C-alpha cells in the first residue's frame, strides 16, 4: 500500500514538472506577424487571450501558467505591441476583429482543439470583434465549423466612450452584434459595476447567452495594486473557474450565423479627459 502511495505521488509530481515551458509563436495576419506567447498543454481546450497592454501582466502570466498546468493551452497576445501601436483604450477600441479571428483559425488549425476567447477590460472589444469576424468569414465561405465555444470576459469595458457621471453609456457596436455564449466575471468594486445590468440587456437582446458572476470585494483582479484579501483569494480560484467555464461553454458552441456589425459614423465625445 505504501509503495502504491509513493508511486502515485511520483506520478503526480512528474505530471506537474513535465509541463512544457512557454514559447513564442508568430501568426501571420495579412502583412503583419502577431507574436503569441504560447503555454502548451495536453488537454482539449485552448484559450486565446488578448492583453489590454496596460499595467504589468504579472497576474495574467501566472494565470496562464496555472491553466497550462491544468491541461488548458493558452495563447497570450499583446496586439498593440505586435502591431507597433500606442497602448491604451483608444487602440483597443480601434482594433480590427481580423486579428483575433485569424488567431482563432490558426489555433484550431495547429492543435485541433476547442477554442475560447478571453477578454478583460478594454481587450474585450477586439475579443468580441474577433468572434464576430470569424463567424462572418465562416458564413461567407460556406464552411461550417463548431470549434469556437464562446468568450470569457473579466470586467469588460465595452464603452465607445467613458460616460460622464449621470449619463447613459454609449457602447461599441460589437455589443449589439454579439450572439456568442459569454461567461462574465465582474469585479464588485470596479468602476463599471453599476452599468452591468444595461450591458447584459444589450448583449441578450442580440441573442447572446450570458452567465454572470460578481467577484465580491474585487476592484481590479489582474492589477498588481489591488492587494485586497478578497482579490488575492479570488485570483487563486480563477484558473479552476476558467476550466469550469470552458466545460460549460463547450456545451453551447458559438452560432455560425453572424449578426451584422454596424460601424459608428462618429464617436461621441467622452465625458472624461483621458489625457489627464
The 8 nearest C-alpha neighbors of each residue, nearest first, counted from 0:
[[1, 3, 2, 4, 5, 6, 7, 8],
 [0, 2, 4, 3, 5, 6, 7, 8],
 [1, 3, 5, 0, 4, 6, 7, 8],
 [4, 2, 6, 0, 5, 1, 7, 8],
 [3, 5, 1, 7, 2, 6, 8, 0],
 [6, 4, 8, 2, 7, 3, 9, 1],
 [7, 5, 9, 3, 8, 4, 10, 2],
 [6, 8, 10, 4, 9, 5, 3, 11],
 [9, 7, 5, 11, 6, 10, 12, 4],
 [8, 10, 6, 12, 7, 11, 13, 5],
 [9, 11, 7, 13, 12, 8, 6, 14],
 [12, 10, 14, 8, 13, 9, 7, 15],
 [13, 11, 9, 15, 10, 14, 8, 16],
 [12, 14, 10, 16, 11, 15, 17, 9],
 [15, 13, 17, 11, 12, 16, 10, 18],
 [14, 16, 12, 13, 17, 18, 11, 68],
 [15, 17, 13, 18, 14, 12, 19, 11],
 [16, 18, 14, 15, 13, 19, 12, 20],
 [19, 17, 16, 15, 68, 20, 14, 40],
 [20, 18, 39, 17, 21, 38, 40, 16],
 [19, 21, 22, 18, 38, 39, 37, 64],
 [22, 20, 38, 37, 36, 19, 39, 23],
 [21, 23, 37, 36, 20, 24, 38, 35],
 [24, 22, 36, 35, 37, 34, 25, 21],
 [23, 25, 35, 34, 36, 26, 22, 37],
 [24, 26, 34, 33, 32, 35, 27, 23],
 [25, 27, 33, 32, 24, 28, 34, 102],
 [28, 26, 32, 31, 33, 29, 25, 30],
 [27, 29, 31, 30, 32, 101, 26, 98],
 [30, 28, 31, 27, 32, 98, 97, 101],
 [29, 31, 28, 32, 27, 33, 82, 26],
 [32, 30, 28, 29, 27, 33, 82, 81],
 [33, 31, 27, 26, 25, 28, 34, 30],
 [32, 34, 26, 81, 25, 27, 35, 31],
 [35, 33, 25, 24, 81, 76, 32, 23],
 [34, 36, 76, 24, 23, 75, 37, 74],
 [37, 35, 23, 75, 22, 74, 24, 76],
 [36, 38, 74, 21, 22, 73, 35, 39],
 [37, 39, 21, 73, 72, 67, 74, 64],
 [40, 38, 72, 37, 67, 19, 73, 21],
 [41, 39, 72, 70, 67, 71, 42, 38],
 [40, 42, 70, 43, 39, 71, 72, 67],
 [43, 41, 70, 71, 44, 40, 72, 45],
 [42, 44, 112, 113, 45, 41, 71, 70],
 [45, 43, 113, 71, 112, 42, 114, 72],
 [46, 44, 72, 114, 73, 71, 113, 112],
 [47, 45, 115, 73, 116, 114, 48, 74],
 [48, 46, 116, 74, 73, 117, 75, 115],
 [47, 49, 117, 75, 74, 116, 46, 118],
 [50, 48, 76, 77, 75, 122, 118, 47],
 [49, 51, 77, 52, 76, 122, 48, 75],
 [52, 50, 122, 53, 121, 49, 120, 119],
 [51, 53, 50, 86, 77, 87, 54, 79],
 [54, 52, 51, 87, 86, 55, 56, 50],
 [55, 53, 56, 52, 222, 223, 51, 57],
 [54, 56, 57, 53, 223, 222, 58, 52],
 [55, 57, 59, 58, 60, 54, 221, 53],
 [58, 56, 60, 59, 55, 61, 223, 221],
 [59, 57, 61, 60, 221, 56, 62, 223],
 [58, 60, 62, 56, 61, 57, 63, 221],
 [61, 59, 63, 57, 58, 62, 56, 64],
 [60, 62, 58, 64, 63, 59, 57, 65],
 [61, 63, 59, 65, 64, 60, 58, 66],
 [64, 62, 60, 66, 61, 65, 73, 59],
 [65, 63, 67, 61, 62, 66, 60, 68],
 [66, 64, 68, 62, 67, 63, 61, 69],
 [67, 65, 69, 63, 71, 68, 64, 238],
 [66, 68, 71, 64, 40, 70, 72, 69],
 [67, 69, 65, 66, 70, 18, 64, 15],
 [70, 68, 66, 67, 71, 65, 40, 242],
 [69, 71, 42, 40, 67, 41, 68, 66],
 [72, 70, 67, 66, 44, 40, 42, 45],
 [71, 73, 45, 40, 39, 67, 38, 44],
 [74, 72, 46, 38, 45, 37, 63, 47],
 [73, 75, 37, 47, 36, 35, 48, 46],
 [76, 74, 48, 36, 35, 49, 73, 47],
 [77, 75, 35, 49, 78, 50, 48, 34],
 [76, 78, 50, 80, 79, 49, 52, 81],
 [79, 77, 81, 80, 76, 82, 49, 33],
 [80, 78, 84, 82, 81, 77, 86, 83],
 [79, 81, 83, 82, 77, 78, 84, 86],
 [82, 80, 78, 33, 79, 83, 34, 77],
 [81, 83, 79, 80, 84, 78, 31, 33],
 [84, 82, 80, 81, 79, 85, 78, 86],
 [85, 83, 79, 82, 80, 86, 90, 81],
 [84, 86, 87, 79, 90, 83, 80, 89],
 [87, 85, 52, 79, 84, 90, 53, 88],
 [86, 88, 90, 89, 85, 53, 91, 52],
 [89, 87, 91, 90, 121, 92, 86, 51],
 [90, 88, 92, 91, 87, 93, 86, 94],
 [89, 91, 93, 92, 88, 87, 94, 86],
 [90, 92, 94, 88, 93, 89, 122, 121],
 [93, 91, 89, 90, 94, 88, 124, 159],
 [92, 94, 90, 91, 89, 95, 125, 88],
 [95, 93, 91, 92, 125, 90, 96, 124],
 [96, 94, 97, 93, 98, 125, 128, 129],
 [95, 97, 129, 128, 98, 125, 132, 99],
 [98, 96, 100, 95, 99, 129, 101, 132],
 [99, 97, 101, 100, 96, 102, 28, 95],
 [98, 100, 129, 102, 101, 97, 96, 103],
 [99, 101, 129, 133, 97, 103, 98, 102],
 [102, 100, 104, 98, 103, 99, 97, 105],
 [101, 103, 99, 105, 104, 100, 106, 98],
 [104, 102, 100, 106, 101, 105, 99, 107],
 [103, 105, 101, 102, 107, 106, 108, 100],
 [106, 104, 102, 108, 107, 103, 101, 109],
 [107, 105, 109, 103, 108, 104, 102, 110],
 [106, 108, 111, 110, 109, 104, 112, 105],
 [107, 109, 105, 106, 111, 110, 104, 112],
 [108, 110, 106, 107, 105, 111, 112, 104],
 [109, 111, 107, 112, 108, 106, 45, 105],
 [112, 110, 107, 108, 109, 113, 106, 43],
 [113, 111, 43, 110, 107, 44, 45, 114],
 [112, 114, 146, 44, 147, 45, 43, 148],
 [115, 113, 147, 45, 46, 146, 148, 112],
 [114, 116, 46, 149, 148, 150, 147, 47],
 [117, 115, 150, 47, 46, 48, 126, 151],
 [118, 116, 151, 48, 150, 152, 47, 46],
 [119, 117, 123, 152, 122, 126, 48, 49],
 [120, 118, 153, 155, 123, 122, 152, 154],
 [119, 121, 155, 156, 122, 154, 123, 153],
 [120, 122, 156, 123, 124, 88, 91, 51],
 [121, 123, 51, 118, 124, 119, 120, 125],
 [122, 124, 118, 126, 121, 119, 155, 125],
 [123, 125, 122, 126, 127, 121, 157, 128],
 [126, 124, 128, 127, 96, 122, 123, 129],
 [127, 125, 123, 129, 124, 128, 118, 122],
 [128, 126, 130, 129, 124, 125, 123, 131],
 [129, 127, 96, 125, 131, 130, 126, 132],
 [128, 130, 96, 100, 99, 132, 126, 127],
 [129, 131, 133, 127, 128, 132, 100, 134],
 [132, 130, 134, 128, 133, 129, 257, 135],
 [131, 133, 135, 129, 134, 130, 96, 100],
 [132, 134, 100, 130, 136, 131, 135, 129],
 [135, 133, 131, 257, 137, 132, 136, 255],
 [136, 134, 138, 132, 257, 133, 137, 139],
 [135, 137, 133, 139, 138, 134, 132, 140],
 [138, 136, 134, 140, 142, 135, 139, 141],
 [137, 139, 135, 141, 136, 140, 134, 256],
 [140, 138, 136, 141, 137, 135, 142, 134],
 [141, 139, 137, 142, 138, 136, 135, 143],
 [140, 142, 138, 139, 137, 143, 136, 144],
 [143, 141, 140, 137, 144, 138, 139, 136],
 [142, 144, 141, 137, 145, 255, 138, 140],
 [145, 143, 146, 142, 255, 137, 147, 134],
 [144, 146, 147, 252, 143, 253, 148, 255],
 [145, 147, 113, 144, 114, 148, 112, 252],
 [148, 146, 114, 145, 253, 149, 115, 113],
 [147, 149, 252, 249, 253, 115, 248, 114],
 [150, 148, 180, 179, 115, 253, 147, 181],
 [151, 149, 116, 181, 117, 115, 152, 180],
 [150, 152, 117, 182, 181, 183, 116, 118],
 [153, 151, 183, 118, 119, 117, 155, 184],
 [152, 154, 119, 184, 155, 185, 183, 118],
 [155, 153, 185, 120, 186, 119, 184, 152],
 [156, 154, 120, 119, 153, 123, 157, 152],
 [157, 155, 120, 121, 158, 154, 123, 191],
 [158, 156, 170, 155, 171, 124, 121, 159],
 [159, 157, 170, 160, 171, 156, 169, 161],
 [158, 160, 171, 170, 169, 157, 266, 161],
 [161, 159, 269, 158, 162, 169, 267, 268],
 [160, 162, 269, 158, 270, 271, 163, 159],
 [163, 161, 168, 270, 166, 160, 269, 164],
 [162, 164, 270, 166, 165, 271, 161, 269],
 [165, 163, 166, 162, 270, 167, 271, 161],
 [164, 166, 163, 167, 162, 168, 270, 194],
 [167, 165, 163, 164, 162, 168, 270, 169],
 [166, 168, 162, 169, 165, 163, 164, 194],
 [169, 167, 162, 170, 166, 158, 161, 160],
 [168, 170, 159, 158, 160, 167, 171, 162],
 [171, 169, 158, 159, 157, 168, 172, 174],
 [170, 172, 159, 173, 158, 157, 174, 169],
 [173, 171, 174, 175, 261, 170, 262, 260],
 [172, 174, 176, 175, 171, 177, 128, 260],
 [173, 175, 172, 176, 177, 202, 171, 201],
 [174, 176, 173, 205, 172, 177, 202, 201],
 [177, 175, 173, 258, 260, 174, 259, 205],
 [178, 176, 174, 175, 179, 173, 205, 207],
 [177, 179, 207, 206, 205, 180, 176, 254],
 [178, 180, 253, 149, 207, 177, 181, 254],
 [181, 179, 208, 149, 207, 209, 253, 150],
 [182, 180, 209, 150, 151, 149, 183, 208],
 [181, 183, 210, 151, 209, 211, 152, 150],
 [182, 184, 152, 211, 151, 153, 210, 181],
 [185, 183, 153, 212, 213, 211, 154, 152],
 [184, 186, 154, 213, 214, 153, 187, 183],
 [185, 187, 214, 217, 189, 188, 218, 213],
 [188, 186, 215, 214, 217, 189, 213, 216],
 [189, 187, 218, 186, 217, 216, 190, 192],
 [188, 190, 218, 186, 192, 191, 187, 219],
 [189, 191, 192, 188, 193, 218, 186, 187],
 [190, 192, 194, 189, 193, 195, 156, 154],
 [193, 191, 195, 189, 194, 190, 187, 188],
 [194, 192, 195, 191, 196, 190, 197, 189],
 [193, 195, 197, 191, 192, 196, 198, 168],
 [194, 196, 198, 192, 193, 197, 199, 191],
 [197, 195, 199, 198, 194, 200, 193, 192],
 [198, 196, 200, 195, 194, 199, 201, 193],
 [197, 199, 195, 201, 200, 196, 202, 194],
 [200, 198, 202, 196, 201, 197, 203, 195],
 [199, 201, 197, 203, 198, 202, 204, 196],
 [202, 200, 204, 198, 199, 203, 175, 197],
 [203, 201, 199, 204, 205, 200, 207, 174],
 [202, 204, 207, 206, 205, 200, 201, 199],
 [203, 205, 201, 202, 206, 200, 207, 175],
 [206, 204, 203, 202, 175, 178, 207, 177],
 [205, 207, 178, 203, 204, 208, 202, 177],
 [208, 206, 178, 203, 179, 180, 202, 205],
 [207, 209, 180, 181, 203, 206, 210, 179],
 [210, 208, 181, 182, 180, 207, 211, 183],
 [209, 211, 182, 183, 181, 208, 212, 180],
 [212, 210, 183, 184, 182, 209, 213, 185],
 [211, 213, 184, 185, 183, 214, 210, 182],
 [212, 214, 185, 184, 187, 186, 215, 211],
 [213, 215, 186, 187, 217, 185, 212, 216],
 [216, 214, 187, 217, 213, 186, 229, 188],
 [215, 217, 229, 187, 188, 214, 230, 218],
 [218, 216, 230, 186, 215, 187, 188, 214],
 [217, 219, 188, 189, 186, 220, 187, 225],
 [220, 218, 222, 221, 225, 217, 189, 186],
 [219, 221, 222, 230, 217, 218, 234, 225],
 [220, 222, 58, 219, 223, 59, 56, 234],
 [223, 221, 219, 224, 220, 225, 54, 55],
 [222, 224, 225, 221, 226, 55, 58, 57],
 [225, 223, 222, 226, 219, 227, 221, 220],
 [224, 226, 223, 227, 222, 219, 218, 230],
 [227, 225, 224, 231, 228, 230, 223, 229],
 [226, 228, 230, 229, 225, 231, 217, 216],
 [229, 227, 231, 230, 232, 226, 216, 233],
 [230, 228, 232, 216, 227, 231, 233, 217],
 [231, 229, 217, 233, 227, 232, 228, 220],
 [232, 230, 234, 228, 233, 229, 226, 227],
 [231, 233, 229, 235, 230, 234, 228, 236],
 [234, 232, 230, 236, 235, 231, 229, 237],
 [233, 235, 231, 237, 236, 232, 230, 220],
 [236, 234, 232, 233, 237, 231, 238, 239],
 [235, 237, 233, 234, 239, 238, 240, 232],
 [236, 238, 240, 234, 239, 235, 241, 233],
 [239, 237, 241, 240, 66, 236, 62, 242],
 [238, 240, 242, 241, 237, 236, 243, 66],
 [241, 239, 237, 243, 242, 238, 244, 236],
 [240, 242, 244, 238, 239, 243, 237, 245],
 [241, 243, 239, 245, 244, 240, 238, 246],
 [244, 242, 240, 246, 245, 241, 247, 239],
 [245, 243, 241, 247, 242, 246, 240, 248],
 [246, 244, 248, 242, 247, 243, 249, 241],
 [245, 247, 243, 249, 244, 248, 242, 250],
 [246, 248, 244, 245, 249, 250, 243, 251],
 [249, 247, 245, 250, 251, 148, 246, 244],
 [248, 250, 148, 246, 247, 251, 252, 245],
 [249, 251, 248, 247, 252, 246, 148, 245],
 [250, 252, 248, 249, 148, 253, 180, 247],
 [253, 251, 148, 249, 147, 145, 250, 254],
 [252, 254, 179, 148, 149, 147, 180, 255],
 [255, 253, 256, 252, 179, 178, 257, 134],
 [254, 256, 134, 257, 253, 138, 143, 137],
 [255, 257, 254, 134, 138, 258, 135, 137],
 [258, 256, 134, 135, 131, 255, 259, 138],
 [257, 259, 176, 260, 256, 177, 178, 131],
 [260, 258, 176, 261, 257, 131, 175, 135],
 [259, 261, 176, 262, 173, 258, 172, 175],
 [262, 260, 172, 259, 263, 176, 173, 175],
 [263, 261, 260, 172, 264, 173, 171, 265],
 [264, 262, 265, 261, 266, 172, 171, 159],
 [263, 265, 262, 266, 261, 267, 172, 171],
 [266, 264, 263, 267, 262, 268, 159, 160],
 [265, 267, 268, 263, 159, 264, 160, 269],
 [268, 266, 269, 265, 160, 159, 169, 270],
 [267, 269, 266, 270, 160, 271, 161, 162],
 [270, 268, 160, 271, 161, 267, 162, 163],
 [269, 271, 163, 162, 161, 268, 272, 160],
 [272, 270, 269, 273, 163, 161, 162, 160],
 [271, 273, 274, 275, 270, 269, 161, 268],
 [274, 272, 275, 271, 269, 161, 270, 88],
 [275, 273, 272, 271, 87, 269, 89, 88],
 [274, 273, 272, 271, 270, 269, 87, 161]]
